Amino acid sequence: MTATPPDPDPQRTPGLEPGGGVRPGDTPPESGQTSGLSHREPTPPKATTGRVVIALIMVLVVLVAAMLLTQAFLLS
């Protein structure tokens, strides 16, 4: 058993010109399609999340810089 094709048969579709085109102003026949999403899209992160991450990185950089400066002064 063969499944029916999703596109209509061009020989039996009214309004088609030779070659499969349609006349100006005509709407071409619809093909079978799927609609909707298969999976729920994740929600984007809040703007505050990015700011918190940047602040934590900056605190880490300042701590590492302070540690390196402290070691440099203790060794000299």
Phi, psi and omega in degrees: 000130182256137178287148179287142180291151182288336181270146178290156179289122182297333181288334183252008181266119180288148175092357179272138175272167176303135182096354175094000179280170176242155178290152178303132181094342178277150176263128179293155180294149181279149174259162175294142181210163173254145179234157179089176181257148179277331180231151177289133180283140180290148178283140180292152180293154179290158180295328181291334179298315179296321180294321179294318180297316179296319179296318178296321178295319180295320177297318178297318179296318179295319179296318179293319178297318178296321178296316180293320178294320179297316178295322181295320180285329179285330182275341183272000000 
